[in-house]
Amino acid sequence: MSDINTASMLERPLSSVLAFAGALPFIAGAALRMLDIETLAFNLLTTDLIATYSLLILSFMSGVHWGQHLHLAAAWRTWLPLTSNLITVLAWFSFLLFDFVTLCAVMALGYALLLGIDRRLHSERIINDVYLLMRTRVTTLVIVCLIISAIAG
């Protein structure tokens, strides 16, 4: 039985495994908030853990879009770097200016916008079905975790 699970795991694209592993801090953060655990080791606040990780991953995902523009047609060459930079900068300003609940809402919106861009890229056959399905699942999970983190605690 374990050989089947191992073989199945090896057949998945590395990007899918890494994407779902990348969602683990969101899950942990939401769980900590639900358990009303506000402070972790070294006086790290759970809200800071969630906020900084969310900003990091949103910036990374925006960077993925920025990098894609280098190999695409003229319209995408302008649109992708502009939207990815705008989403990142707005998320950063939100991180600096807003309370945790508002920040979670802004981050959730940012992830939804990035997924919307991926859906558009998919409709033009720039990204494949497997990638879009993985992104939809992980983004949905992340957004749910951000909502839980915002309302819990």
C-alpha positions in Angstrom: 0.0 0.0 0.0 2.8 2.5 0.8 4.4 1.7 -2.5 1.3 2.8 -4.3 1.1 6.1 -2.3 4.8 6.7 -2.9 4.4 6.1 -6.6 1.4 8.3 -6.8 3.3 11.1 -5.0 6.2 10.8 -7.4 3.8 11.1 -10.4 2.6 14.5 -9.2 4.4 17.5 -10.6 6.9 19.0 -8.2 5.2 22.3 -8.5 1.9 20.9 -7.1 3.6 19.3 -4.2 5.5 22.5 -3.4 2.3 24.6 -3.8 0.3 22.6 -1.4 3.3 22.5 1.0 3.4 26.2 0.7 -0.2 26.4 2.0 0.8 24.7 5.3 1.7 27.9 7.1 -1.7 29.3 6.1 -3.4 26.2 7.6 -1.2 26.4 10.7 -1.9 30.1 11.1 -5.7 29.6 10.8 -5.5 26.7 13.3 -3.5 28.8 15.8 -6.0 31.6 15.5 -8.9 29.1 16.0 -7.1 27.8 19.1 -6.7 31.4 20.3 -2.9 31.0 20.4 -1.7 34.6 20.0 2.0 34.2 20.7 4.6 31.6 19.6 8.2 31.1 20.5 10.4 34.1 20.7 7.4 36.3 21.2 6.3 35.9 17.5 2.7 36.9 17.2 0.5 34.5 15.2 -0.9 37.5 13.3 2.6 38.5 12.3 3.4 35.0 11.1 0.3 35.0 8.9 0.7 38.6 7.6 4.4 38.3 6.7 4.0 34.9 5.1 1.0 36.0 3.1 2.8 39.0 1.9 5.8 36.9 0.9 3.8 34.3 -1.0 1.6 36.9 -2.7 4.8 38.7 -3.8 6.2 35.4 -5.1 3.1 34.6 -7.0 3.1 38.1 -8.5 6.7 37.5 -9.5 5.7 34.3 -11.3 3.4 36.5 -13.5 6.0 39.1 -14.0 8.4 36.4 -15.2 5.9 35.0 -17.6 5.6 38.2 -19.5 9.1 37.8 -20.9 7.9 35.0 -23.2 4.5 36.3 -24.3 2.9 38.5 -27.0 3.0 42.3 -26.9 -0.3 42.8 -24.9 0.8 40.4 -22.2 4.3 42.0 -22.1 2.8 45.2 -20.8 -0.2 43.9 -18.8 1.4 41.2 -16.7 4.3 43.1 -15.2 2.1 46.1 -14.5 -0.6 44.1 -12.7 1.9 41.9 -10.9 3.7 45.0 -9.6 0.5 46.8 -8.7 -0.8 43.9 -6.7 2.5 43.5 -4.9 2.8 47.2 -4.0 -0.8 47.4 -2.9 -0.3 44.4 -0.7 2.9 45.9 0.8 1.2 49.2 1.6 -1.7 47.3 3.1 0.7 45.4 5.3 2.2 48.7 6.5 -1.0 50.6 7.0 -3.9 48.3 7.9 -5.0 46.2 10.9 -4.8 42.4 10.7 -8.5 41.8 9.6 -8.3 44.4 6.8 -5.0 43.0 5.7 -6.4 39.5 5.5 -9.2 40.8 3.3 -6.7 42.7 1.0 -4.5 39.6 0.8 -7.5 37.4 0.0 -8.4 39.8 -2.8 -4.9 39.8 -4.1 -4.8 36.0 -4.3 -8.2 36.1 -6.0 -6.9 38.6 -8.6 -3.8 36.5 -9.3 -6.0 33.5 -9.8 -8.2 35.6 -12.1 -5.1 36.4 -14.2 -4.2 32.7 -14.3 -7.7 31.9 -15.5 -7.3 34.4 -18.3 -3.9 33.0 -19.2 -5.5 29.6 -19.2 -8.3 30.7 -21.5 -5.6 31.8 -24.0 -3.8 28.5 -23.6 -0.8 30.1 -22.0 -1.0 27.9 -18.9 -2.2 24.3 -18.9 -5.2 22.6 -17.2 -3.1 20.9 -14.5 -1.5 24.1 -13.4 -4.8 26.0 -13.3 -6.5 23.2 -11.3 -3.6 23.2 -8.8 -3.6 27.0 -8.5 -7.4 27.0 -8.0 -7.3 24.5 -5.3 -4.3 26.1 -3.4 -5.7 29.6 -3.8 -9.1 28.5 -2.5 -7.4 26.9 0.5 -5.3 30.0 1.2 -8.3 32.4 0.9 -10.3 30.2 3.3 -7.5 30.2 5.7 -7.2 33.9 5.5 -10.9 34.3 6.2 -10.7 32.0 9.2 -7.6 33.8 10.5 -9.4 37.2 10.2 -12.6 36.1 12.0 -11.0 33.7 14.6 -9.2 34.8 17.7 
